[in-house]
Amino acid sequence: MNNNADGCCRDFSSQLTVRAVALPYIYRFHLALLRFQEERFLFPVYPLICLCGAVTVDVIQKIWFRFWVEGQAQPTSRKSSNAGAPPTGRHYLQHTVPIMIAALVLTSLLGLSRILTLYKGKWQF
């Protein structure tokens, strides 16, 4: 059991994130079992889908930073107490902004294409 207040909050936060990310998948599985599926039934879960997307982009940024940016950096001498910690002054968001911008552009283009498809499909007979 972890008596550290920081560790306790981190554990609770990660458990909450896992539960929130699992909910859209459980809801979608439930909808797959229904005979009639309509988009209006997805309305309650849209915010959770956005949360899943945000968590996914964040995890991709952290993985990119860990294996690409830190992997390319020259090894420096560290004290034994700082073993495994990133060097001071290096945060993963400083190096992974292009991933976030690419995700925003991609999802914006997909959303715009869906809007245009629905708009054009509505007026075609």
C-alpha positions as CSV (number, residue, x, y, z in Angstrom):
1,M,0.0,0.0,0.0
2,N,1.3,3.4,-1.0
3,N,1.2,6.0,1.8
4,N,2.5,8.8,-0.3
5,A,-0.2,11.3,-1.1
6,D,1.2,11.9,-4.6
7,G,1.2,8.3,-5.4
8,C,-2.3,7.8,-4.1
9,C,-3.7,10.6,-6.3
10,R,-1.8,9.3,-9.3
11,D,-3.2,5.8,-8.8
12,F,-6.8,7.2,-8.4
13,S,-6.3,9.4,-11.5
14,S,-5.1,6.5,-13.6
15,Q,-7.9,4.3,-12.4
16,L,-10.4,7.0,-13.3
17,T,-8.9,7.5,-16.7
18,V,-9.0,3.8,-17.4
19,R,-12.7,3.6,-16.4
20,A,-13.6,6.7,-18.5
21,V,-11.8,5.3,-21.5
22,A,-13.4,1.9,-21.2
23,L,-17.0,3.3,-21.1
24,P,-17.3,4.2,-24.8
25,Y,-16.2,0.7,-25.8
26,I,-18.6,-0.9,-23.4
27,Y,-21.4,1.3,-24.6
28,R,-20.5,0.6,-28.3
29,F,-20.5,-3.1,-27.6
30,H,-24.0,-2.8,-26.0
31,L,-25.2,-0.9,-29.1
32,A,-23.8,-3.6,-31.4
33,L,-26.1,-6.1,-29.7
34,L,-29.2,-4.0,-30.4
35,R,-31.3,-4.8,-33.5
36,F,-31.7,-1.2,-34.6
37,Q,-28.8,1.2,-34.3
38,E,-29.2,4.9,-34.6
39,E,-26.8,7.7,-34.2
40,R,-29.0,9.4,-31.6
41,F,-28.2,6.7,-29.2
42,L,-24.5,7.6,-29.4
43,F,-25.2,11.2,-28.2
44,P,-24.6,10.4,-24.5
45,V,-21.2,8.9,-25.2
46,Y,-19.8,11.6,-27.5
47,P,-17.9,13.4,-24.7
48,L,-16.3,10.1,-23.7
49,I,-15.2,9.5,-27.3
50,C,-13.5,12.9,-27.2
51,L,-11.8,11.9,-24.0
52,C,-10.5,8.7,-25.6
53,G,-9.1,10.6,-28.5
54,A,-7.3,13.1,-26.2
55,V,-5.9,10.3,-24.1
56,T,-4.7,8.5,-27.2
57,V,-2.9,11.5,-28.6
58,D,-1.3,12.1,-25.2
59,V,-0.1,8.5,-25.0
60,I,1.3,8.7,-28.5
61,Q,3.2,11.9,-27.6
62,K,4.7,10.3,-24.6
63,I,5.7,7.2,-26.5
64,W,7.3,9.3,-29.2
65,F,9.2,11.4,-26.7
66,R,10.4,8.4,-24.7
67,F,11.6,6.3,-27.7
68,W,12.5,8.9,-30.3
69,V,13.5,12.1,-28.6
70,E,15.2,10.6,-25.5
71,G,16.5,7.7,-27.5
72,Q,18.3,10.1,-29.9
73,A,19.7,12.3,-27.0
74,Q,23.3,11.7,-26.0
75,P,23.6,9.9,-22.6
76,T,24.6,12.1,-19.8
77,S,26.0,11.3,-16.4
78,R,23.2,11.2,-13.9
79,K,23.2,10.8,-10.2
80,S,21.9,7.5,-8.9
81,S,18.8,9.2,-7.3
82,N,17.8,10.6,-10.8
83,A,18.1,7.3,-12.6
84,G,15.3,6.9,-15.1
85,A,14.1,10.5,-14.8
86,P,14.2,12.8,-17.9
87,P,16.8,15.5,-17.9
88,T,15.8,18.8,-16.2
89,G,14.1,21.2,-18.6
90,R,12.9,18.7,-21.1
91,H,9.1,18.1,-21.2
92,Y,7.5,15.9,-23.7
93,L,5.1,18.6,-24.9
94,Q,8.0,20.8,-26.0
95,H,9.0,18.1,-28.6
96,T,5.7,16.6,-29.7
97,V,3.6,19.6,-30.8
98,P,3.6,18.4,-34.4
99,I,1.9,15.2,-33.4
100,M,-0.9,17.2,-31.7
101,I,-1.3,19.5,-34.7
102,A,-1.4,16.5,-37.1
103,A,-4.1,14.9,-35.0
104,L,-6.1,18.1,-35.0
105,V,-5.8,18.6,-38.8
106,L,-6.7,15.0,-39.5
107,T,-9.8,14.9,-37.3
108,S,-10.9,18.3,-38.6
109,L,-10.6,17.1,-42.2
110,L,-12.4,13.9,-41.4
111,G,-15.2,15.9,-39.7
112,L,-15.5,18.3,-42.6
113,S,-15.7,15.5,-45.1
114,R,-18.4,13.9,-43.1
115,I,-20.4,17.2,-42.9
116,L,-20.0,17.7,-46.6
117,T,-21.1,14.1,-47.4
118,L,-24.2,14.4,-45.2
119,Y,-25.0,17.8,-46.7
120,K,-24.6,16.7,-50.3
121,G,-26.3,13.4,-49.7
122,K,-29.3,15.2,-48.2
123,W,-29.9,17.2,-51.4
124,Q,-29.3,14.4,-53.9
125,F,-32.3,12.4,-55.0
